[in-house]
Amino acid sequence: MNWSNWLRQIRRWLSIAFTLAVIINIIAMVQEKSSVWVGLMALLPLTLLLLTGLYLFALPYATRWRGAGRSGG
């Protein structure tokens, strides 16, 4: 499994973790037992999703840029 496929698999699991954290946050808010750590629990997977998403977004452009640099020389 190459790096891109591995990262996509991690991203899938991060999205599941983020969804569960949001559901737990909603349940805590409904029960009015919300604390700061419950609200911040979703930020870790969300941050990792942002970083991996930006990487995967830029990957085709970086590959094209690297390929143009090699053939242009």
Predicted model as a PDB file, atoms N, CA, C, CB and O in Angstrom, pLDDT in the B-factor column:
MODEL        1                                                                  
ATOM      1  N   MET A   1       0.853  -1.175   0.000  1.00 66.00           N  
ATOM      2  CA  MET A   1       0.000   0.000   0.000  1.00 66.00           C  
ATOM      3  C   MET A   1       0.898   1.237   0.000  1.00 66.00           C  
ATOM      4  CB  MET A   1      -0.970  -0.001   1.230  1.00 66.00           C  
ATOM      5  O   MET A   1       1.771   1.378   0.856  1.00 66.00           O  
ATOM      6  N   ASN A   2       0.680   2.116  -0.949  1.00 83.00           N  
ATOM      7  CA  ASN A   2       1.527   3.303  -1.022  1.00 83.00           C  
ATOM      8  C   ASN A   2       1.058   4.383  -0.047  1.00 83.00           C  
ATOM      9  CB  ASN A   2       1.542   3.854  -2.449  1.00 83.00           C  
ATOM     10  O   ASN A   2       0.030   4.235   0.615  1.00 83.00           O  
ATOM     11  N   TRP A   3       1.816   5.455   0.029  1.00 79.00           N  
ATOM     12  CA  TRP A   3       1.588   6.521   1.005  1.00 79.00           C  
ATOM     13  C   TRP A   3       0.212   7.153   0.845  1.00 79.00           C  
ATOM     14  CB  TRP A   3       2.663   7.588   0.875  1.00 79.00           C  
ATOM     15  O   TRP A   3      -0.459   7.417   1.843  1.00 79.00           O  
ATOM     16  N   SER A   4      -0.221   7.401  -0.379  1.00 77.00           N  
ATOM     17  CA  SER A   4      -1.493   8.061  -0.619  1.00 77.00           C  
ATOM     18  C   SER A   4      -2.665   7.185  -0.164  1.00 77.00           C  
ATOM     19  CB  SER A   4      -1.635   8.409  -2.101  1.00 77.00           C  
ATOM     20  O   SER A   4      -3.596   7.677   0.474  1.00 77.00           O  
ATOM     21  N   ASN A   5      -2.620   5.901  -0.488  1.00 86.00           N  
ATOM     22  CA  ASN A   5      -3.698   4.998  -0.059  1.00 86.00           C  
ATOM     23  C   ASN A   5      -3.723   4.850   1.455  1.00 86.00           C  
ATOM     24  CB  ASN A   5      -3.536   3.622  -0.714  1.00 86.00           C  
ATOM     25  O   ASN A   5      -4.794   4.774   2.058  1.00 86.00           O  
ATOM     26  N   TRP A   6      -2.552   4.807   2.068  1.00 89.00           N  
ATOM     27  CA  TRP A   6      -2.461   4.705   3.519  1.00 89.00           C  
ATOM     28  C   TRP A   6      -3.068   5.937   4.184  1.00 89.00           C  
ATOM     29  CB  TRP A   6      -0.999   4.529   3.954  1.00 89.00           C  
ATOM     30  O   TRP A   6      -3.784   5.832   5.179  1.00 89.00           O  
ATOM     31  N   LEU A   7      -2.769   7.106   3.617  1.00 88.00           N  
ATOM     32  CA  LEU A   7      -3.301   8.351   4.159  1.00 88.00           C  
ATOM     33  C   LEU A   7      -4.814   8.432   3.982  1.00 88.00           C  
ATOM     34  CB  LEU A   7      -2.631   9.547   3.488  1.00 88.00           C  
ATOM     35  O   LEU A   7      -5.514   8.941   4.857  1.00 88.00           O  
ATOM     36  N   ARG A   8      -5.312   7.942   2.879  1.00 88.00           N  
ATOM     37  CA  ARG A   8      -6.763   7.932   2.653  1.00 88.00           C  
ATOM     38  C   ARG A   8      -7.460   7.019   3.657  1.00 88.00           C  
ATOM     39  CB  ARG A   8      -7.085   7.479   1.214  1.00 88.00           C  
ATOM     40  O   ARG A   8      -8.552   7.338   4.126  1.00 88.00           O  
ATOM     41  N   GLN A   9      -6.846   5.897   3.990  1.00 92.00           N  
ATOM     42  CA  GLN A   9      -7.427   5.000   4.984  1.00 92.00           C  
ATOM     43  C   GLN A   9      -7.445   5.654   6.362  1.00 92.00           C  
ATOM     44  CB  GLN A   9      -6.649   3.681   5.035  1.00 92.00           C  
ATOM     45  O   GLN A   9      -8.434   5.545   7.087  1.00 92.00           O  
ATOM     46  N   ILE A  10      -6.366   6.327   6.724  1.00 92.00           N  
ATOM     47  CA  ILE A  10      -6.333   7.058   7.996  1.00 92.00           C  
ATOM     48  C   ILE A  10      -7.413   8.132   8.016  1.00 92.00           C  
ATOM     49  CB  ILE A  10      -4.943   7.693   8.229  1.00 92.00           C  
ATOM     50  O   ILE A  10      -8.064   8.352   9.037  1.00 92.00           O  
ATOM     51  N   ARG A  11      -7.594   8.789   6.894  1.00 91.00           N  
ATOM     52  CA  ARG A  11      -8.598   9.848   6.800  1.00 91.00           C  
ATOM     53  C   ARG A  11     -10.016   9.293   7.002  1.00 91.00           C  
ATOM     54  CB  ARG A  11      -8.496  10.553   5.437  1.00 91.00           C  
ATOM     55  O   ARG A  11     -10.861   9.944   7.616  1.00 91.00           O  
ATOM     56  N   ARG A  12     -10.262   8.104   6.490  1.00 93.00           N  
ATOM     57  CA  ARG A  12     -11.579   7.477   6.704  1.00 93.00           C  
ATOM     58  C   ARG A  12     -11.829   7.229   8.184  1.00 93.00           C  
ATOM     59  CB  ARG A  12     -11.681   6.150   5.926  1.00 93.00           C  
ATOM     60  O   ARG A  12     -12.917   7.506   8.689  1.00 93.00           O  
ATOM     61  N   TRP A  13     -10.824   6.709   8.879  1.00 93.00           N  
ATOM     62  CA  TRP A  13     -10.986   6.448  10.309  1.00 93.00           C  
ATOM     63  C   TRP A  13     -11.098   7.750  11.104  1.00 93.00           C  
ATOM     64  CB  TRP A  13      -9.812   5.615  10.831  1.00 93.00           C  
ATOM     65  O   TRP A  13     -11.826   7.810  12.094  1.00 93.00           O  
ATOM     66  N   LEU A  14     -10.390   8.777  10.680  1.00 92.00           N  
ATOM     67  CA  LEU A  14     -10.507  10.073  11.347  1.00 92.00           C  
ATOM     68  C   LEU A  14     -11.904  10.645  11.193  1.00 92.00           C  
ATOM     69  CB  LEU A  14      -9.479  11.054  10.793  1.00 92.00           C  
ATOM     70  O   LEU A  14     -12.429  11.258  12.123  1.00 92.00           O  
ATOM     71  N   SER A  15     -12.509  10.455  10.038  1.00 93.00           N  
ATOM     72  CA  SER A  15     -13.864  10.970   9.839  1.00 93.00           C  
ATOM     73  C   SER A  15     -14.858  10.241  10.735  1.00 93.00           C  
ATOM     74  CB  SER A  15     -14.281  10.834   8.366  1.00 93.00           C  
ATOM     75  O   SER A  15     -15.809  10.845  11.231  1.00 93.00           O  
ATOM     76  N   ILE A  16     -14.639   8.945  10.945  1.00 94.00           N  
ATOM     77  CA  ILE A  16     -15.500   8.198  11.870  1.00 94.00           C  
ATOM     78  C   ILE A  16     -15.301   8.708  13.291  1.00 94.00           C  
ATOM     79  CB  ILE A  16     -15.204   6.676  11.796  1.00 94.00           C  
ATOM     80  O   ILE A  16     -16.275   8.894  14.020  1.00 94.00           O  
ATOM     81  N   ALA A  17     -14.057   8.935  13.695  1.00 93.00           N  
ATOM     82  CA  ALA A  17     -13.776   9.448  15.037  1.00 93.00           C  
ATOM     83  C   ALA A  17     -14.385  10.831  15.231  1.00 93.00           C  
ATOM     84  CB  ALA A  17     -12.263   9.501  15.286  1.00 93.00           C  
ATOM     85  O   ALA A  17     -14.925  11.126  16.297  1.00 93.00           O  
ATOM     86  N   PHE A  18     -14.304  11.674  14.215  1.00 93.00           N  
ATOM     87  CA  PHE A  18     -14.886  13.010  14.308  1.00 93.00           C  
ATOM     88  C   PHE A  18     -16.408  12.934  14.440  1.00 93.00           C  
ATOM     89  CB  PHE A  18     -14.500  13.849  13.079  1.00 93.00           C  
ATOM     90  O   PHE A  18     -17.001  13.654  15.242  1.00 93.00           O  
ATOM     91  N   THR A  19     -17.032  12.067  13.658  1.00 94.00           N  
ATOM     92  CA  THR A  19     -18.486  11.908  13.738  1.00 94.00           C  
ATOM     93  C   THR A  19     -18.905  11.437  15.124  1.00 94.00           C  
ATOM     94  CB  THR A  19     -18.980  10.918  12.674  1.00 94.00           C  
ATOM     95  O   THR A  19     -19.876  11.950  15.681  1.00 94.00           O  
ATOM     96  N   LEU A  20     -18.195  10.476  15.683  1.00 94.00           N  
ATOM     97  CA  LEU A  20     -18.513   9.999  17.031  1.00 94.00           C  
ATOM     98  C   LEU A  20     -18.321  11.101  18.077  1.00 94.00           C  
ATOM     99  CB  LEU A  20     -17.642   8.789  17.383  1.00 94.00           C  
ATOM    100  O   LEU A  20     -19.121  11.220  19.005  1.00 94.00           O  
ATOM    101  N   ALA A  21     -17.280  11.894  17.931  1.00 91.00           N  
ATOM    102  CA  ALA A  21     -17.034  12.978  18.883  1.00 91.00           C  
ATOM    103  C   ALA A  21     -18.150  14.021  18.816  1.00 91.00           C  
ATOM    104  CB  ALA A  21     -15.670  13.640  18.604  1.00 91.00           C  
ATOM    105  O   ALA A  21     -18.557  14.556  19.847  1.00 91.00           O  
ATOM    106  N   VAL A  22     -18.643  14.310  17.626  1.00 91.00           N  
ATOM    107  CA  VAL A  22     -19.744  15.274  17.487  1.00 91.00           C  
ATOM    108  C   VAL A  22     -21.021  14.704  18.102  1.00 91.00           C  
ATOM    109  CB  VAL A  22     -19.979  15.632  15.992  1.00 91.00           C  
ATOM    110  O   VAL A  22     -21.759  15.425  18.774  1.00 91.00           O  
ATOM    111  N   ILE A  23     -21.285  13.428  17.880  1.00 93.00           N  
ATOM    112  CA  ILE A  23     -22.478  12.803  18.475  1.00 93.00           C  
ATOM    113  C   ILE A  23     -22.391  12.830  19.992  1.00 93.00           C  
ATOM    114  CB  ILE A  23     -22.641  11.348  17.979  1.00 93.00           C  
ATOM    115  O   ILE A  23     -23.382  13.127  20.659  1.00 93.00           O  
ATOM    116  N   ILE A  24     -21.224  12.524  20.550  1.00 89.00           N  
ATOM    117  CA  ILE A  24     -21.048  12.572  22.010  1.00 89.00           C  
ATOM    118  C   ILE A  24     -21.240  13.996  22.517  1.00 89.00           C  
ATOM    119  CB  ILE A  24     -19.647  12.042  22.415  1.00 89.00           C  
ATOM    120  O   ILE A  24     -21.827  14.205  23.578  1.00 89.00           O  
ATOM    121  N   ASN A  25     -20.751  14.967  21.770  1.00 88.00           N  
ATOM    122  CA  ASN A  25     -20.916  16.366  22.149  1.00 88.00           C  
ATOM    123  C   ASN A  25     -22.392  16.759  22.152  1.00 88.00           C  
ATOM    124  CB  ASN A  25     -20.127  17.274  21.195  1.00 88.00           C  
ATOM    125  O   ASN A  25     -22.844  17.454  23.062  1.00 88.00           O  
ATOM    126  N   ILE A  26     -23.138  16.325  21.156  1.00 88.00           N  
ATOM    127  CA  ILE A  26     -24.573  16.641  21.098  1.00 88.00           C  
ATOM    128  C   ILE A  26     -25.316  15.997  22.255  1.00 88.00           C  
ATOM    129  CB  ILE A  26     -25.177  16.175  19.763  1.00 88.00           C  
ATOM    130  O   ILE A  26     -26.179  16.629  22.865  1.00 88.00           O  
ATOM    131  N   ILE A  27     -24.992  14.748  22.567  1.00 89.00           N  
ATOM    132  CA  ILE A  27     -25.632  14.063  23.691  1.00 89.00           C  
ATOM    133  C   ILE A  27     -25.330  14.783  24.999  1.00 89.00           C  
ATOM    134  CB  ILE A  27     -25.165  12.597  23.771  1.00 89.00           C  
ATOM    135  O   ILE A  27     -26.217  14.936  25.839  1.00 89.00           O  
ATOM    136  N   ALA A  28     -24.102  15.222  25.182  1.00 86.00           N  
ATOM    137  CA  ALA A  28     -23.732  15.941  26.404  1.00 86.00           C  
ATOM    138  C   ALA A  28     -24.460  17.280  26.493  1.00 86.00           C  
ATOM    139  CB  ALA A  28     -22.211  16.164  26.457  1.00 86.00           C  
ATOM    140  O   ALA A  28     -24.851  17.701  27.582  1.00 86.00           O  
ATOM    141  N   MET A  29     -24.643  17.947  25.364  1.00 85.00           N  
ATOM    142  CA  MET A  29     -25.354  19.226  25.384  1.00 85.00           C  
ATOM    143  C   MET A  29     -26.838  19.042  25.697  1.00 85.00           C  
ATOM    144  CB  MET A  29     -25.192  19.939  24.044  1.00 85.00           C  
ATOM    145  O   MET A  29     -27.430  19.865  26.396  1.00 85.00           O  
ATOM    146  N   VAL A  30     -27.435  17.980  25.189  1.00 88.00           N  
ATOM    147  CA  VAL A  30     -28.844  17.714  25.449  1.00 88.00           C  
ATOM    148  C   VAL A  30     -29.053  17.388  26.921  1.00 88.00           C  
ATOM    149  CB  VAL A  30     -29.353  16.562  24.566  1.00 88.00           C  
ATOM    150  O   VAL A  30     -30.052  17.799  27.512  1.00 88.00           O  
ATOM    151  N   GLN A  31     -28.129  16.663  27.508  1.00 86.00           N  
ATOM    152  CA  GLN A  31     -28.227  16.303  28.923  1.00 86.00           C  
ATOM    153  C   GLN A  31     -27.758  17.435  29.837  1.00 86.00           C  
ATOM    154  CB  GLN A  31     -27.412  15.048  29.198  1.00 86.00           C  
ATOM    155  O   GLN A  31     -27.805  17.307  31.061  1.00 86.00           O  
ATOM    156  N   GLU A  32     -27.309  18.530  29.250  1.00 80.00           N  
ATOM    157  CA  GLU A  32     -26.823  19.702  29.980  1.00 80.00           C  
ATOM    158  C   GLU A  32     -25.677  19.343  30.928  1.00 80.00           C  
ATOM    159  CB  GLU A  32     -27.966  20.344  30.766  1.00 80.00           C  
ATOM    160  O   GLU A  32     -25.546  19.931  32.002  1.00 80.00           O  
ATOM    161  N   LYS A  33     -24.862  18.391  30.532  1.00 73.00           N  
ATOM    162  CA  LYS A  33     -23.686  18.015  31.310  1.00 73.00           C  
ATOM    163  C   LYS A  33     -22.423  18.345  30.521  1.00 73.00           C  
ATOM    164  CB  LYS A  33     -23.723  16.509  31.675  1.00 73.00           C  
ATOM    165  O   LYS A  33     -21.394  17.686  30.666  1.00 73.00           O  
ATOM    166  N   SER A  34     -22.517  19.350  29.704  1.00 69.00           N  
ATOM    167  CA  SER A  34     -21.401  19.705  28.839  1.00 69.00           C  
ATOM    168  C   SER A  34     -20.240  20.267  29.646  1.00 69.00           C  
ATOM    169  CB  SER A  34     -21.845  20.713  27.785  1.00 69.00           C  
ATOM    170  O   SER A  34     -20.424  21.112  30.523  1.00 69.00           O  
ATOM    171  N   SER A  35     -19.064  19.793  29.342  1.00 75.00           N  
ATOM    172  CA  SER A  35     -17.855  20.351  29.925  1.00 75.00           C  
ATOM    173  C   SER A  35     -16.916  20.734  28.786  1.00 75.00           C  
ATOM    174  CB  SER A  35     -17.176  19.339  30.906  1.00 75.00           C  
ATOM    175  O   SER A  35     -17.163  20.404  27.626  1.00 75.00           O  
ATOM    176  N   VAL A  36     -15.870  21.414  29.121  1.00 78.00           N  
ATOM    177  CA  VAL A  36     -14.962  21.930  28.100  1.00 78.00           C  
ATOM    178  C   VAL A  36     -14.310  20.799  27.315  1.00 78.00           C  
ATOM    179  CB  VAL A  36     -13.890  22.809  28.739  1.00 78.00           C  
ATOM    180  O   VAL A  36     -14.198  20.894  26.093  1.00 78.00           O  
ATOM    181  N   TRP A  37     -13.880  19.739  27.976  1.00 79.00           N  
ATOM    182  CA  TRP A  37     -13.177  18.669  27.275  1.00 79.00           C  
ATOM    183  C   TRP A  37     -14.089  17.950  26.284  1.00 79.00           C  
ATOM    184  CB  TRP A  37     -12.608  17.673  28.276  1.00 79.00           C  
ATOM    185  O   TRP A  37     -13.618  17.455  25.259  1.00 79.00           O  
ATOM    186  N   VAL A  38     -15.404  17.885  26.582  1.00 79.00           N  
ATOM    187  CA  VAL A  38     -16.332  17.248  25.643  1.00 79.00           C  
ATOM    188  C   VAL A  38     -16.450  18.110  24.389  1.00 79.00           C  
ATOM    189  CB  VAL A  38     -17.733  17.034  26.298  1.00 79.00           C  
ATOM    190  O   VAL A  38     -16.512  17.590  23.275  1.00 79.00           O  
ATOM    191  N   GLY A  39     -16.481  19.413  24.573  1.00 78.00           N  
ATOM    192  CA  GLY A  39     -16.558  20.303  23.425  1.00 78.00           C  
ATOM    193  C   GLY A  39     -15.292  20.306  22.589  1.00 78.00           C  
ATOM    194  O   GLY A  39     -15.353  20.446  21.368  1.00 78.00           O  
ATOM    195  N   LEU A  40     -14.148  20.154  23.236  1.00 84.00           N  
ATOM    196  CA  LEU A  40     -12.871  20.167  22.527  1.00 84.00           C  
ATOM    197  C   LEU A  40     -12.473  18.797  21.969  1.00 84.00           C  
ATOM    198  CB  LEU A  40     -11.790  20.664  23.449  1.00 84.00           C  
ATOM    199  O   LEU A  40     -11.504  18.681  21.219  1.00 84.00           O  
ATOM    200  N   MET A  41     -13.228  17.768  22.342  1.00 86.00           N  
ATOM    201  CA  MET A  41     -12.893  16.413  21.925  1.00 86.00           C  
ATOM    202  C   MET A  41     -12.913  16.256  20.401  1.00 86.00           C  
ATOM    203  CB  MET A  41     -13.857  15.426  22.560  1.00 86.00           C  
ATOM    204  O   MET A  41     -12.154  15.458  19.851  1.00 86.00           O  
ATOM    205  N   ALA A  42     -13.762  16.999  19.731  1.00 86.00           N  
ATOM    206  CA  ALA A  42     -13.872  16.878  18.275  1.00 86.00           C  
ATOM    207  C   ALA A  42     -12.782  17.659  17.544  1.00 86.00           C  
ATOM    208  CB  ALA A  42     -15.239  17.359  17.818  1.00 86.00           C  
ATOM    209  O   ALA A  42     -12.609  17.482  16.338  1.00 86.00           O  
ATOM    210  N   LEU A  43     -12.055  18.507  18.237  1.00 90.00           N  
ATOM    211  CA  LEU A  43     -11.057  19.332  17.558  1.00 90.00           C  
ATOM    212  C   LEU A  43      -9.826  18.563  17.091  1.00 90.00           C  
ATOM    213  CB  LEU A  43     -10.625  20.431  18.464  1.00 90.00           C  
ATOM    214  O   LEU A  43      -9.245  18.905  16.061  1.00 90.00           O  
ATOM    215  N   LEU A  44      -9.423  17.545  17.816  1.00 90.00           N  
ATOM    216  CA  LEU A  44      -8.244  16.775  17.388  1.00 90.00           C  
ATOM    217  C   LEU A  44      -8.482  16.066  16.059  1.00 90.00           C  
ATOM    218  CB  LEU A  44      -7.865  15.750  18.458  1.00 90.00           C  
ATOM    219  O   LEU A  44      -7.689  16.233  15.133  1.00 90.00           O  
ATOM    220  N   PRO A  45      -9.571  15.264  15.934  1.00 91.00           N  
ATOM    221  CA  PRO A  45      -9.774  14.641  14.618  1.00 91.00           C  
ATOM    222  C   PRO A  45     -10.061  15.669  13.527  1.00 91.00           C  
ATOM    223  CB  PRO A  45     -10.919  13.641  14.685  1.00 91.00           C  
ATOM    224  O   PRO A  45      -9.692  15.465  12.370  1.00 91.00           O  
ATOM    225  N   LEU A  46     -10.717  16.772  13.889  1.00 92.00           N  
ATOM    226  CA  LEU A  46     -11.000  17.805  12.895  1.00 92.00           C  
ATOM    227  C   LEU A  46      -9.717  18.445  12.389  1.00 92.00           C  
ATOM    228  CB  LEU A  46     -11.922  18.873  13.481  1.00 92.00           C  
ATOM    229  O   LEU A  46      -9.588  18.711  11.194  1.00 92.00           O  
ATOM    230  N   THR A  47      -8.772  18.693  13.277  1.00 93.00           N  
ATOM    231  CA  THR A  47      -7.491  19.265  12.874  1.00 93.00           C  
ATOM    232  C   THR A  47      -6.720  18.306  11.975  1.00 93.00           C  
ATOM    233  CB  THR A  47      -6.657  19.618  14.102  1.00 93.00           C  
ATOM    234  O   THR A  47      -6.142  18.714  10.967  1.00 93.00           O  
ATOM    235  N   LEU A  48      -6.716  17.032  12.349  1.00 92.00           N  
ATOM    236  CA  LEU A  48      -6.026  16.042  11.522  1.00 92.00           C  
ATOM    237  C   LEU A  48      -6.707  15.869  10.170  1.00 92.00           C  
ATOM    238  CB  LEU A  48      -5.962  14.700  12.245  1.00 92.00           C  
ATOM    239  O   LEU A  48      -6.039  15.656   9.159  1.00 92.00           O  
ATOM    240  N   LEU A  49      -8.047  15.962  10.150  1.00 93.00           N  
ATOM    241  CA  LEU A  49      -8.766  15.908   8.877  1.00 93.00           C  
ATOM    242  C   LEU A  49      -8.398  17.097   7.998  1.00 93.00           C  
ATOM    243  CB  LEU A  49     -10.283  15.878   9.117  1.00 93.00           C  
ATOM    244  O   LEU A  49      -8.247  16.950   6.785  1.00 93.00           O  
ATOM    245  N   LEU A  50      -8.254  18.260   8.596  1.00 93.00           N  
ATOM    246  CA  LEU A  50      -7.861  19.444   7.835  1.00 93.00           C  
ATOM    247  C   LEU A  50      -6.478  19.261   7.221  1.00 93.00           C  
ATOM    248  CB  LEU A  50      -7.881  20.689   8.733  1.00 93.00           C  
ATOM    249  O   LEU A  50      -6.280  19.532   6.036  1.00 93.00           O  
ATOM    250  N   LEU A  51      -5.523  18.801   8.023  1.00 92.00           N  
ATOM    251  CA  LEU A  51      -4.157  18.636   7.522  1.00 92.00           C  
ATOM    252  C   LEU A  51      -4.069  17.584   6.426  1.00 92.00           C  
ATOM    253  CB  LEU A  51      -3.227  18.265   8.659  1.00 92.00           C  
ATOM    254  O   LEU A  51      -3.416  17.800   5.405  1.00 92.00           O  
ATOM    255  N   THR A  52      -4.729  16.436   6.635  1.00 91.00           N  
ATOM    256  CA  THR A  52      -4.687  15.401   5.608  1.00 91.00           C  
ATOM    257  C   THR A  52      -5.446  15.826   4.365  1.00 91.00           C  
ATOM    258  CB  THR A  52      -5.256  14.098   6.144  1.00 91.00           C  
ATOM    259  O   THR A  52      -5.052  15.489   3.249  1.00 91.00           O  
ATOM    260  N   GLY A  53      -6.527  16.559   4.549  1.00 91.00           N  
ATOM    261  CA  GLY A  53      -7.289  17.039   3.394  1.00 91.00           C  
ATOM    262  C   GLY A  53      -6.503  18.040   2.563  1.00 91.00           C  
ATOM    263  O   GLY A  53      -6.545  17.996   1.334  1.00 91.00           O  
ATOM    264  N   LEU A  54      -5.794  18.935   3.220  1.00 92.00           N  
ATOM    265  CA  LEU A  54      -4.963  19.891   2.490  1.00 92.00           C  
ATOM    266  C   LEU A  54      -3.841  19.176   1.739  1.00 92.00           C  
ATOM    267  CB  LEU A  54      -4.376  20.934   3.452  1.00 92.00           C  
ATOM    268  O   LEU A  54      -3.507  19.543   0.613  1.00 92.00           O  
ATOM    269  N   TYR A  55      -3.265  18.156   2.370  1.00 89.00           N  
ATOM    270  CA  TYR A  55      -2.212  17.392   1.698  1.00 89.00           C  
ATOM    271  C   TYR A  55      -2.761  16.684   0.462  1.00 89.00           C  
ATOM    272  CB  TYR A  55      -1.590  16.369   2.664  1.00 89.00           C  
ATOM    273  O   TYR A  55      -2.169  16.748  -0.615  1.00 89.00           O  
ATOM    274  N   LEU A  56      -3.897  16.008   0.627  1.00 88.00           N  
ATOM    275  CA  LEU A  56      -4.470  15.283  -0.503  1.00 88.00           C  
ATOM    276  C   LEU A  56      -4.957  16.235  -1.591  1.00 88.00           C  
ATOM    277  CB  LEU A  56      -5.619  14.399  -0.033  1.00 88.00           C  
ATOM    278  O   LEU A  56      -4.949  15.880  -2.769  1.00 88.00           O  
ATOM    279  N   PHE A  57      -5.378  17.434  -1.212  1.00 91.00           N  
ATOM    280  CA  PHE A  57      -5.791  18.424  -2.190  1.00 91.00           C  
ATOM    281  C   PHE A  57      -4.596  18.900  -3.013  1.00 91.00           C  
ATOM    282  CB  PHE A  57      -6.469  19.609  -1.496  1.00 91.00           C  
ATOM    283  O   PHE A  57      -4.699  19.064  -4.228  1.00 91.00           O  
ATOM    284  N   ALA A  58      -3.471  19.119  -2.353  1.00 90.00           N  
ATOM    285  CA  ALA A  58      -2.288  19.649  -3.035  1.00 90.00           C  
ATOM    286  C   ALA A  58      -1.489  18.582  -3.766  1.00 90.00           C  
ATOM    287  CB  ALA A  58      -1.399  20.342  -2.045  1.00 90.00           C  
ATOM    288  O   ALA A  58      -0.649  18.913  -4.603  1.00 90.00           O  
ATOM    289  N   LEU A  59      -1.728  17.314  -3.470  1.00 87.00           N  
ATOM    290  CA  LEU A  59      -0.940  16.231  -4.045  1.00 87.00           C  
ATOM    291  C   LEU A  59      -0.936  16.208  -5.575  1.00 87.00           C  
ATOM    292  CB  LEU A  59      -1.452  14.926  -3.537  1.00 87.00           C  
ATOM    293  O   LEU A  59       0.143  16.087  -6.154  1.00 87.00           O  
ATOM    294  N   PRO A  60      -2.077  16.318  -6.263  1.00 87.00           N  
ATOM    295  CA  PRO A  60      -2.015  16.299  -7.736  1.00 87.00           C  
ATOM    296  C   PRO A  60      -1.261  17.495  -8.309  1.00 87.00           C  
ATOM    297  CB  PRO A  60      -3.421  16.268  -8.313  1.00 87.00           C  
ATOM    298  O   PRO A  60      -0.564  17.365  -9.315  1.00 87.00           O  
ATOM    299  N   TYR A  61      -1.395  18.649  -7.680  1.00 88.00           N  
ATOM    300  CA  TYR A  61      -0.691  19.835  -8.161  1.00 88.00           C  
ATOM    301  C   TYR A  61       0.813  19.694  -7.950  1.00 88.00           C  
ATOM    302  CB  TYR A  61      -1.210  21.091  -7.452  1.00 88.00           C  
ATOM    303  O   TYR A  61       1.600  20.077  -8.815  1.00 88.00           O  
ATOM    304  N   ALA A  62       1.209  19.153  -6.816  1.00 82.00           N  
ATOM    305  CA  ALA A  62       2.633  18.960  -6.538  1.00 82.00           C  
ATOM    306  C   ALA A  62       3.226  17.924  -7.490  1.00 82.00           C  
ATOM    307  CB  ALA A  62       2.846  18.525  -5.073  1.00 82.00           C  
ATOM    308  O   ALA A  62       4.358  18.081  -7.948  1.00 82.00           O  
ATOM    309  N   THR A  63       2.481  16.878  -7.786  1.00 79.00           N  
ATOM    310  CA  THR A  63       2.960  15.855  -8.711  1.00 79.00           C  
ATOM    311  C   THR A  63       3.125  16.437 -10.106  1.00 79.00           C  
ATOM    312  CB  THR A  63       1.997  14.660  -8.743  1.00 79.00           C  
ATOM    313  O   THR A  63       4.114  16.158 -10.785  1.00 79.00           O  
ATOM    314  N   ARG A  64       2.170  17.237 -10.532  1.00 80.00           N  
ATOM    315  CA  ARG A  64       2.243  17.868 -11.845  1.00 80.00           C  
ATOM    316  C   ARG A  64       3.407  18.855 -11.901  1.00 80.00           C  
ATOM    317  CB  ARG A  64       0.920  18.582 -12.174  1.00 80.00           C  
ATOM    318  O   ARG A  64       4.095  18.952 -12.917  1.00 80.00           O  
ATOM    319  N   TRP A  65       3.627  19.593 -10.797  1.00 83.00           N  
ATOM    320  CA  TRP A  65       4.716  20.576 -10.744  1.00 83.00           C  
ATOM    321  C   TRP A  65       6.071  19.880 -10.797  1.00 83.00           C  
ATOM    322  CB  TRP A  65       4.610  21.435  -9.467  1.00 83.00           C  
ATOM    323  O   TRP A  65       6.986  20.328 -11.488  1.00 83.00           O  
ATOM    324  N   ARG A  66       6.188  18.764 -10.049  1.00 78.00           N  
ATOM    325  CA  ARG A  66       7.446  18.011 -10.060  1.00 78.00           C  
ATOM    326  C   ARG A  66       7.704  17.392 -11.420  1.00 78.00           C  
ATOM    327  CB  ARG A  66       7.428  16.921  -8.990  1.00 78.00           C  
ATOM    328  O   ARG A  66       8.846  17.350 -11.879  1.00 78.00           O  
ATOM    329  N   GLY A  67       6.659  16.915 -12.066  1.00 77.00           N  
ATOM    330  CA  GLY A  67       6.817  16.306 -13.380  1.00 77.00           C  
ATOM    331  C   GLY A  67       7.204  17.328 -14.432  1.00 77.00           C  
ATOM    332  O   GLY A  67       7.993  17.015 -15.324  1.00 77.00           O  
ATOM    333  N   ALA A  68       6.669  18.550 -14.354  1.00 71.00           N  
ATOM    334  CA  ALA A  68       7.010  19.607 -15.307  1.00 71.00           C  
ATOM    335  C   ALA A  68       8.444  20.054 -15.104  1.00 71.00           C  
ATOM    336  CB  ALA A  68       6.054  20.803 -15.164  1.00 71.00           C  
ATOM    337  O   ALA A  68       9.122  20.397 -16.073  1.00 71.00           O  
ATOM    338  N   GLY A  69       8.918  20.059 -13.885  1.00 63.00           N  
ATOM    339  CA  GLY A  69      10.296  20.468 -13.596  1.00 63.00           C  
ATOM    340  C   GLY A  69      11.296  19.484 -14.168  1.00 63.00           C  
ATOM    341  O   GLY A  69      12.367  19.886 -14.623  1.00 63.00           O  
ATOM    342  N   ARG A  70      10.969  18.221 -14.153  1.00 63.00           N  
ATOM    343  CA  ARG A  70      11.894  17.186 -14.649  1.00 63.00           C  
ATOM    344  C   ARG A  70      11.971  17.210 -16.173  1.00 63.00           C  
ATOM    345  CB  ARG A  70      11.451  15.786 -14.166  1.00 63.00           C  
ATOM    346  O   ARG A  70      13.055  17.109 -16.747  1.00 63.00           O  
ATOM    347  N   SER A  71      10.811  17.346 -16.826  1.00 58.00           N  
ATOM    348  CA  SER A  71      10.822  17.285 -18.285  1.00 58.00           C  
ATOM    349  C   SER A  71      11.254  18.620 -18.906  1.00 58.00           C  
ATOM    350  CB  SER A  71       9.437  16.892 -18.803  1.00 58.00           C  
ATOM    351  O   SER A  71      11.644  18.670 -20.072  1.00 58.00           O  
ATOM    352  N   GLY A  72      11.183  19.701 -18.116  1.00 53.00           N  
ATOM    353  CA  GLY A  72      11.561  21.003 -18.650  1.00 53.00           C  
ATOM    354  C   GLY A  72      13.060  21.225 -18.691  1.00 53.00           C  
ATOM    355  O   GLY A  72      13.506  22.196 -19.303  1.00 53.00           O  
ATOM    356  N   GLY A  73      13.855  20.374 -18.072  1.00 46.00           N  
ATOM    357  CA  GLY A  73      15.284  20.591 -17.953  1.00 46.00           C  
ATOM    358  C   GLY A  73      16.076  20.099 -19.082  1.00 46.00           C  
ATOM    359  O   GLY A  73      17.300  20.232 -19.082  1.00 46.00           O  
TER     360      GLY A  73                                                      
ENDMDL                                                                          
END                                                                             
